[in-house]
């Protein structure tokens, strides 16, 4: 990702003038008013920090205007990048060149395919050191006080990159760690300045698929003579109409073992070759079985099993505007503009975001997409109070409920098999967000090691969110009301036919909401004339949509009221109980909240229960509020479900983590993905989260990681066709005894009364009989 030279954009507002682009510097970027100078408070803070630091060695200052060789990226010293900043395009390029140069032979180097290049996130104490003394807003309080003042190293540890490399010749997957300490100059003549720290071959795995492979697979299948003959039997000779969607084979038997890199494509066919926006998913081709060796790019198995007629062209299949889809758009939609004449209330410095009392860092990975780091709340005299170290969506699984071929094999691990981040959208051409927007770019390696950039990949903006709080005194008729505003960070990705929007919302009352928005196009099947299947919904003549589920896994490395190095969190489950009839419940109306400490990992495998209003509180074991209760944040589930599959379902071998809605583990640096790092064709049962918890580690006072699994069961409707209106799903993290009172009580009144007067609208006086009597 790139942030230092990003622009702030007003989207969908006519004649909007973009804010000036700013270069990276030591000056804090204030995005609330474009072009503003640093405030006196910021300058004072820097001066104060300068007096606190006793440097071991003076830090070298970067040149104000570093010179660059034309066409070659220039990188400054390591301290120009925060330890949690995503890898820059130049860092990715150097990491790839370093690994490629380490290849033993030209053949090995030529066969390297780069699946993923991502930052090696440093230890938490390194992040604390960087935030305390190396990067604004400079927070020395993050580190414990020492006699005589802190001794600060002159520089941070060098940044490192982790590369997943697939050898196309040998079918081997390897993991490389490259140090980027020397990345600061132009790489002349192909020379690199990275250093290989380690490399290892990981046996018996297949890494995620790549878009380049998908494109090659489609071409191979469409050129395969038996396939062309099968399509000819169905009346299709123009291969430009044919769509081949490669799907990972999953793991159903030894035939799917990772000794071969395999895909089983789904076939679709457009109706018109001159309509690039035609909904090709409206004509599924069934009865054709194809197995592709993705390593050698050859069709290894083919069978035309059943001649199922192509569904007729559905006149309602398209979703483009007006006449282009054969319809008429509604004409009574008036413009709605979101205008912030003074700019937004947030400020951005690189990837560091400050909004009202919240602050955090933004990250991005090819697999997870958006990552939120170092979430904290500035709470008056109590200062910075930590909530979480790292928040992200680490996996999603989409199992289908139709036992017929090919639908029983549709069990996509969209993060682990494809990568949510690598499939993200550029948001620059549409109005995915409204208002004053700060965008962040994302940088990735492609399969051959080149650099690809998704411009405007992450969107940061404010949203009005209706009423925050209100009360009117019925005796006096006087009322106080506040409007709610939230800060939203989001990205959107497309995985084949479906779109997913991932959102983190921060609220003025201390709440954090995680939300997924599901949209896109249903994955359909074809029906024989007169056929009806109970495992789906008939959408149009000859078309049905199988039932399926969407599951998402949020990994939350919590740090509630913990300073760096502190491990003072625990998890309590809360259930509402009805009091038994008797002397304590003579009116039979009593109920109460019962708490239970989750002491170990095996105890912490829990499911949602709306009947008891079940929720979970992450508490700090050493910090109390004004009533003497432990401070905490509670996880409040939204709508949820569990897999609607038998215990022996094949996809559950790889997705055992779906069996419970909540898992809790102590932090371990290498425990990142609930199904293991390589779920593609994974033959191992229960790898990942379901295996880690067998250690039954203590959770009574530790560094807590929550794994929340949430899902939706999709019984398709006709109204989901041709493109599905957004379905919302998610959960909330809410302060629970974290504050001494409502943190939203200090939100100022809105200017609505002034707006009414300016528009010539006068409010009617309150007619209150009681007030007149008083």
Buried (B, 14 or more C-beta within 10 A) or exposed (E): BBBBEBBBBBBBBEEEEEBEEBEBEEBBBBBBEBEEEBEEEBEEBBEEBEEEBEEEEEBEEBEEEEEEEEEEBEBBBBBBBBBBBBBBBBBBBBBBBBBBEBBEEEEBBEBBBBBBBBBBBBEBEBBBBBBBBBBBBBBBEBBEEEEEEBEBEEBBBBBBBBBBBBBBEEBBBBBBBBBBBBBBBBBEEEEBBBBBBEBEEBEEBBBBBBBEBBEBBBEBBBEBEEBBEBBEEBEBEEBEBBBBBBBBBBBBEEEBBBEBBBBBBBBBBBBEEEBEEBBBBBBBBBBBBBBBBBBEBEBEEBEBEEEBBBBEBBEBBBBBEEEEBEEEEEEEEEEEEBEBEEBBBBBBBBBBBBBBBBBBBBBBBBBBBBBBBBBBBBBEEEEBBBBBBBBBBBBBBBBBBBEEEBBBBBBBBBBBBBBBBBBBBBBBEEEBBBBBBBBBBBBBBBBEBEBBEBBBBBBBBBBEBEEBBEEEEEEEBEEEEBBBBBBBBBBBBBBBBBBBBBBBBBBBBBBBBBBBBBBBBBBBBBBEEEEEBEBBBBBBEBBBBBBBBBBBBBBBBBBBBBBBEBEBBBBBBBBBEEEEEEEEEEEEEBEEEEEEEBBBBEBBBBEBBEEBEBBBBBBBBEBEBEEEEBBBBBBBBBBBBBBEBEEEBBBBBBBBBBBBBBBBBBBEEEBBBBBBBBBBBBBBEBBBBBBBBEEEBEBEBBBBBBBBBBBBBBEBEEEBBBBBEEEEBBBBBBBBBBBEEBBBEEBEEBEEEEEEEEEEEEEEEEEBEEBEEE
